[in-house]
Amino acid sequence: MENLDTHIKNLQNRLQLLLKHMELIVKQNAALQKEVDSLRISAQEKNDLIVRLNQQIDILKLSSNGLQHNEKKLLEKRINSYLADIEKCIAILNA
């Protein structure tokens, strides 16, 4: 009988250790998830900044008439892409 009680106490102790370990892992997971969310937001902000800066470069090139023929074609493609995105957004809003 003592042997059974000892096994039960050992199991309870192990279970308590596992629960504490699980709580620690859950806290670490939550902290890591917050960090991931923060990094995603930061990356999105940086991507938005890149897009805005590229648009400003295009505007500066247009205003200085410094575009070559191939650059004009690329700019036209980008503008058409923006227009297509805007049209998709309008279609979604109207749906």
FENPESUL-V724781 format. One record per helix or strand of 3 or more residues. SS is the DSSP state (H for helix, E for strand). FROM is the first residue (numbers start at 1). TO is the last residue. If there is no record, write none. Layout:
# FENPESUL-V724781
SS;FROM;TO
SS;FROM;TO
This chain:
# FENPESUL-V724781
H;2;63
H;69;94
